[in-house]
Amino acid sequence: MCLDWHPSSPALLAAGLYDGTVLVYDVRNKHNKPIYESTVRTQKHTDPVWQIRWNPDISEKYNFYSISSDGRVMNWSLMKNKLEPEEVFKLKLTG
């Protein structure tokens, strides 16, 4: 559904999928498998991911934001062995 190259580490590619999964690839990796992947356990989105954007400030850690039609805006941090989620806010449809 969407992807974004890291602004200062061009080998890192974040992707958002139709099933709500977010992935991070290191394109130097010859195995063509993601180095990070969200799961139900890590609070992946429940609807398609519409946009992903890397945070250009890497003073603390590598992280990116995603938004999905489930209404959640998530901040994903790349930790040593896992992708750590944080819900930034949830959009609600008002009628």
PyMOL commands that place a pseudoatom at each C-alpha (Angstrom):
pseudoatom trace, name=CA, resn=MET, resi=1, chain=A, elem=C, hetatm=0, pos=[0.000, 0.000, 0.000]
pseudoatom trace, name=CA, resn=CYS, resi=2, chain=A, elem=C, hetatm=0, pos=[2.817, 2.452, 0.859]
pseudoatom trace, name=CA, resn=LEU, resi=3, chain=A, elem=C, hetatm=0, pos=[6.545, 2.746, 1.450]
pseudoatom trace, name=CA, resn=ASP, resi=4, chain=A, elem=C, hetatm=0, pos=[9.196, 5.236, 2.500]
pseudoatom trace, name=CA, resn=TRP, resi=5, chain=A, elem=C, hetatm=0, pos=[12.993, 5.210, 2.235]
pseudoatom trace, name=CA, resn=HIS, resi=6, chain=A, elem=C, hetatm=0, pos=[14.878, 6.379, 5.307]
pseudoatom trace, name=CA, resn=PRO, resi=7, chain=A, elem=C, hetatm=0, pos=[16.192, 9.928, 4.644]
pseudoatom trace, name=CA, resn=SER, resi=8, chain=A, elem=C, hetatm=0, pos=[19.727, 9.349, 5.975]
pseudoatom trace, name=CA, resn=SER, resi=9, chain=A, elem=C, hetatm=0, pos=[20.077, 5.547, 5.835]
pseudoatom trace, name=CA, resn=PRO, resi=10, chain=A, elem=C, hetatm=0, pos=[19.004, 4.783, 2.259]
pseudoatom trace, name=CA, resn=ALA, resi=11, chain=A, elem=C, hetatm=0, pos=[19.267, 1.013, 2.720]
pseudoatom trace, name=CA, resn=LEU, resi=12, chain=A, elem=C, hetatm=0, pos=[16.259, 1.051, 5.081]
pseudoatom trace, name=CA, resn=LEU, resi=13, chain=A, elem=C, hetatm=0, pos=[12.818, 0.795, 3.530]
pseudoatom trace, name=CA, resn=ALA, resi=14, chain=A, elem=C, hetatm=0, pos=[9.583, 0.846, 5.572]
pseudoatom trace, name=CA, resn=ALA, resi=15, chain=A, elem=C, hetatm=0, pos=[6.437, -0.599, 3.987]
pseudoatom trace, name=CA, resn=GLY, resi=16, chain=A, elem=C, hetatm=0, pos=[2.772, -0.704, 4.989]
pseudoatom trace, name=CA, resn=LEU, resi=17, chain=A, elem=C, hetatm=0, pos=[0.596, -3.587, 3.784]
pseudoatom trace, name=CA, resn=TYR, resi=18, chain=A, elem=C, hetatm=0, pos=[-3.086, -4.095, 3.061]
pseudoatom trace, name=CA, resn=ASP, resi=19, chain=A, elem=C, hetatm=0, pos=[-3.494, -6.454, 6.038]
pseudoatom trace, name=CA, resn=GLY, resi=20, chain=A, elem=C, hetatm=0, pos=[-2.217, -3.803, 8.498]
pseudoatom trace, name=CA, resn=THR, resi=21, chain=A, elem=C, hetatm=0, pos=[1.331, -5.117, 8.791]
pseudoatom trace, name=CA, resn=VAL, resi=22, chain=A, elem=C, hetatm=0, pos=[4.308, -2.768, 8.718]
pseudoatom trace, name=CA, resn=LEU, resi=23, chain=A, elem=C, hetatm=0, pos=[7.696, -4.060, 7.599]
pseudoatom trace, name=CA, resn=VAL, resi=24, chain=A, elem=C, hetatm=0, pos=[11.251, -2.749, 7.538]
pseudoatom trace, name=CA, resn=TYR, resi=25, chain=A, elem=C, hetatm=0, pos=[13.704, -4.034, 4.964]
pseudoatom trace, name=CA, resn=ASP, resi=26, chain=A, elem=C, hetatm=0, pos=[17.444, -3.595, 4.731]
pseudoatom trace, name=CA, resn=VAL, resi=27, chain=A, elem=C, hetatm=0, pos=[17.868, -3.746, 0.969]
pseudoatom trace, name=CA, resn=ARG, resi=28, chain=A, elem=C, hetatm=0, pos=[21.513, -4.785, 1.397]
pseudoatom trace, name=CA, resn=ASN, resi=29, chain=A, elem=C, hetatm=0, pos=[20.216, -8.059, 2.859]
pseudoatom trace, name=CA, resn=LYS, resi=30, chain=A, elem=C, hetatm=0, pos=[20.349, -10.695, 0.137]
pseudoatom trace, name=CA, resn=HIS, resi=31, chain=A, elem=C, hetatm=0, pos=[17.606, -12.858, 1.718]
pseudoatom trace, name=CA, resn=ASN, resi=32, chain=A, elem=C, hetatm=0, pos=[14.778, -10.479, 0.672]
pseudoatom trace, name=CA, resn=LYS, resi=33, chain=A, elem=C, hetatm=0, pos=[13.141, -10.887, 4.102]
pseudoatom trace, name=CA, resn=PRO, resi=34, chain=A, elem=C, hetatm=0, pos=[12.154, -8.010, 6.387]
pseudoatom trace, name=CA, resn=ILE, resi=35, chain=A, elem=C, hetatm=0, pos=[14.430, -7.262, 9.330]
pseudoatom trace, name=CA, resn=TYR, resi=36, chain=A, elem=C, hetatm=0, pos=[11.396, -6.075, 11.334]
pseudoatom trace, name=CA, resn=GLU, resi=37, chain=A, elem=C, hetatm=0, pos=[7.710, -6.987, 11.039]
pseudoatom trace, name=CA, resn=SER, resi=38, chain=A, elem=C, hetatm=0, pos=[4.667, -6.014, 13.075]
pseudoatom trace, name=CA, resn=THR, resi=39, chain=A, elem=C, hetatm=0, pos=[2.386, -8.762, 14.348]
pseudoatom trace, name=CA, resn=VAL, resi=40, chain=A, elem=C, hetatm=0, pos=[-0.874, -9.039, 16.252]
pseudoatom trace, name=CA, resn=ARG, resi=41, chain=A, elem=C, hetatm=0, pos=[1.253, -9.260, 19.395]
pseudoatom trace, name=CA, resn=THR, resi=42, chain=A, elem=C, hetatm=0, pos=[2.959, -5.953, 18.553]
pseudoatom trace, name=CA, resn=GLN, resi=43, chain=A, elem=C, hetatm=0, pos=[-0.374, -4.197, 17.909]
pseudoatom trace, name=CA, resn=LYS, resi=44, chain=A, elem=C, hetatm=0, pos=[-0.244, -4.160, 14.116]
pseudoatom trace, name=CA, resn=HIS, resi=45, chain=A, elem=C, hetatm=0, pos=[-2.946, -2.186, 12.359]
pseudoatom trace, name=CA, resn=THR, resi=46, chain=A, elem=C, hetatm=0, pos=[-6.246, -3.976, 11.771]
pseudoatom trace, name=CA, resn=ASP, resi=47, chain=A, elem=C, hetatm=0, pos=[-6.941, -2.263, 8.415]
pseudoatom trace, name=CA, resn=PRO, resi=48, chain=A, elem=C, hetatm=0, pos=[-4.782, -1.246, 5.441]
pseudoatom trace, name=CA, resn=VAL, resi=49, chain=A, elem=C, hetatm=0, pos=[-1.828, 1.035, 6.146]
pseudoatom trace, name=CA, resn=TRP, resi=50, chain=A, elem=C, hetatm=0, pos=[-2.257, 4.157, 4.020]
pseudoatom trace, name=CA, resn=GLN, resi=51, chain=A, elem=C, hetatm=0, pos=[0.946, 6.019, 4.742]
pseudoatom trace, name=CA, resn=ILE, resi=52, chain=A, elem=C, hetatm=0, pos=[4.352, 5.534, 6.349]
pseudoatom trace, name=CA, resn=ARG, resi=53, chain=A, elem=C, hetatm=0, pos=[6.955, 8.224, 7.077]
pseudoatom trace, name=CA, resn=TRP, resi=54, chain=A, elem=C, hetatm=0, pos=[10.371, 7.898, 8.700]
pseudoatom trace, name=CA, resn=ASN, resi=55, chain=A, elem=C, hetatm=0, pos=[11.190, 10.368, 11.442]
pseudoatom trace, name=CA, resn=PRO, resi=56, chain=A, elem=C, hetatm=0, pos=[14.208, 12.249, 10.040]
pseudoatom trace, name=CA, resn=ASP, resi=57, chain=A, elem=C, hetatm=0, pos=[15.566, 12.970, 13.543]
pseudoatom trace, name=CA, resn=ILE, resi=58, chain=A, elem=C, hetatm=0, pos=[17.593, 9.907, 14.532]
pseudoatom trace, name=CA, resn=SER, resi=59, chain=A, elem=C, hetatm=0, pos=[19.262, 11.455, 17.581]
pseudoatom trace, name=CA, resn=GLU, resi=60, chain=A, elem=C, hetatm=0, pos=[17.714, 8.805, 19.841]
pseudoatom trace, name=CA, resn=LYS, resi=61, chain=A, elem=C, hetatm=0, pos=[16.673, 5.874, 17.641]
pseudoatom trace, name=CA, resn=TYR, resi=62, chain=A, elem=C, hetatm=0, pos=[15.327, 4.911, 14.249]
pseudoatom trace, name=CA, resn=ASN, resi=63, chain=A, elem=C, hetatm=0, pos=[11.552, 5.257, 14.149]
pseudoatom trace, name=CA, resn=PHE, resi=64, chain=A, elem=C, hetatm=0, pos=[8.712, 5.849, 11.711]
pseudoatom trace, name=CA, resn=TYR, resi=65, chain=A, elem=C, hetatm=0, pos=[5.021, 6.683, 11.790]
pseudoatom trace, name=CA, resn=SER, resi=66, chain=A, elem=C, hetatm=0, pos=[2.131, 4.862, 10.151]
pseudoatom trace, name=CA, resn=ILE, resi=67, chain=A, elem=C, hetatm=0, pos=[-1.538, 5.641, 9.697]
pseudoatom trace, name=CA, resn=SER, resi=68, chain=A, elem=C, hetatm=0, pos=[-4.262, 3.189, 8.799]
pseudoatom trace, name=CA, resn=SER, resi=69, chain=A, elem=C, hetatm=0, pos=[-7.958, 3.244, 8.062]
pseudoatom trace, name=CA, resn=ASP, resi=70, chain=A, elem=C, hetatm=0, pos=[-8.394, 1.690, 11.525]
pseudoatom trace, name=CA, resn=GLY, resi=71, chain=A, elem=C, hetatm=0, pos=[-7.896, 5.292, 12.710]
pseudoatom trace, name=CA, resn=ARG, resi=72, chain=A, elem=C, hetatm=0, pos=[-4.658, 4.722, 14.589]
pseudoatom trace, name=CA, resn=VAL, resi=73, chain=A, elem=C, hetatm=0, pos=[-1.484, 6.732, 14.107]
pseudoatom trace, name=CA, resn=MET, resi=74, chain=A, elem=C, hetatm=0, pos=[1.414, 4.607, 15.339]
pseudoatom trace, name=CA, resn=ASN, resi=75, chain=A, elem=C, hetatm=0, pos=[5.046, 5.370, 16.117]
pseudoatom trace, name=CA, resn=TRP, resi=76, chain=A, elem=C, hetatm=0, pos=[7.270, 2.337, 15.470]
pseudoatom trace, name=CA, resn=SER, resi=77, chain=A, elem=C, hetatm=0, pos=[10.766, 2.218, 16.991]
pseudoatom trace, name=CA, resn=LEU, resi=78, chain=A, elem=C, hetatm=0, pos=[13.436, -0.159, 15.784]
pseudoatom trace, name=CA, resn=MET, resi=79, chain=A, elem=C, hetatm=0, pos=[14.825, -1.836, 18.884]
pseudoatom trace, name=CA, resn=LYS, resi=80, chain=A, elem=C, hetatm=0, pos=[17.624, -4.386, 19.017]
pseudoatom trace, name=CA, resn=ASN, resi=81, chain=A, elem=C, hetatm=0, pos=[15.481, -7.468, 18.371]
pseudoatom trace, name=CA, resn=LYS, resi=82, chain=A, elem=C, hetatm=0, pos=[11.965, -6.151, 17.806]
pseudoatom trace, name=CA, resn=LEU, resi=83, chain=A, elem=C, hetatm=0, pos=[9.727, -3.447, 16.431]
pseudoatom trace, name=CA, resn=GLU, resi=84, chain=A, elem=C, hetatm=0, pos=[8.300, -1.464, 19.368]
pseudoatom trace, name=CA, resn=PRO, resi=85, chain=A, elem=C, hetatm=0, pos=[4.863, 0.178, 18.821]
pseudoatom trace, name=CA, resn=GLU, resi=86, chain=A, elem=C, hetatm=0, pos=[3.382, 3.255, 20.443]
pseudoatom trace, name=CA, resn=GLU, resi=87, chain=A, elem=C, hetatm=0, pos=[-0.092, 4.553, 19.632]
pseudoatom trace, name=CA, resn=VAL, resi=88, chain=A, elem=C, hetatm=0, pos=[0.273, 8.309, 19.082]
pseudoatom trace, name=CA, resn=PHE, resi=89, chain=A, elem=C, hetatm=0, pos=[-3.470, 8.928, 18.792]
pseudoatom trace, name=CA, resn=LYS, resi=90, chain=A, elem=C, hetatm=0, pos=[-6.649, 7.440, 17.424]
pseudoatom trace, name=CA, resn=LEU, resi=91, chain=A, elem=C, hetatm=0, pos=[-8.858, 9.236, 14.945]
pseudoatom trace, name=CA, resn=LYS, resi=92, chain=A, elem=C, hetatm=0, pos=[-12.599, 8.796, 15.443]
pseudoatom trace, name=CA, resn=LEU, resi=93, chain=A, elem=C, hetatm=0, pos=[-15.357, 9.357, 12.935]
pseudoatom trace, name=CA, resn=THR, resi=94, chain=A, elem=C, hetatm=0, pos=[-18.008, 11.658, 14.296]
pseudoatom trace, name=CA, resn=GLY, resi=95, chain=A, elem=C, hetatm=0, pos=[-21.435, 11.741, 12.772]
for i in range(1, 95): cmd.bond("trace and resi %d" % i, "trace and resi %d" % (i + 1))
show_as sticks, trace
zoom trace
